[in-house]
Amino acid sequence: DVKVTQSSRYLVKRTGEKVFLECVQDMDHENMFWYRQDPGLGLRLIYFSYDVKMKEKGDIPEGYSVSREKKERFSLILESASTNQTSMYLCASSPIETGYNEQFFGPGTRLTVL
Amino acid sequence: QKEVEQDPGPLSVPEGAIVSLNCTYSNSAFQYFMWYRQYSRKGPELLMYTYSSGNKEDGRFTAQVDKSSKYISLFIRDSQPSDSATYLCAMTGSGGSNYKLTFGKGTLLTVNP
């Protein structure tokens, strides 16, 4: 069974804080993704990575950065959290054989920025 | 025109009903089509994955793709209360800038016992 885990289910931070969201997958997938999900806006891609130390911007990378030092781990960093970054953050991974298609998601981190 | 359109619902049906969920899309480069199910406060889980046009069946679920009409459907037979969730369609092309998975906004389904 593919397992994608995220470090926290719920997180509350203050405006201006640096926030780290961690994601780990145990299926040796090459591709990893970070999305945010907001009511009425659906899932939006923030960043993705197709290999260790490689990253590509998605649709809404502003205010975010990522780090992939190991194949199984993909971190999302909010450099200076703002209230408009309050959202559900979802990490996903997919194997190289299916490209970006069969993505497996983690349970999500609901982040609130006060 | 948005790339992927999905009626947000909500859709409420009695147990045992046949459910039809649909998405339309505008990008003719899309070739891979997926349906995800998302329970409340959980991450999406992949339900069905199809390539190009045609039907695919898995138990009570059937995914249908009509590329000529740019229309995809998910049918749920003998619906159960445990099917109550938000259903997201997703699609992508291949190569170039079409690699990115594009999601519909989801349809909220409630199956009443």
Interface residues (C-beta under 8 A of the other chain):
Chain A: V4 G40 L41 G42 L43 L45 G58 D59 L90 A92 G99 Y100 N101 E102 Q103 F104 F105 G106 P107 G108 R110
Chain B: Y32 M34 Y36 R41 K42 G43 P44 E45 L46 Y49 L88 T92 S94 Y99 K100 L101 F103 G104 K105 G106
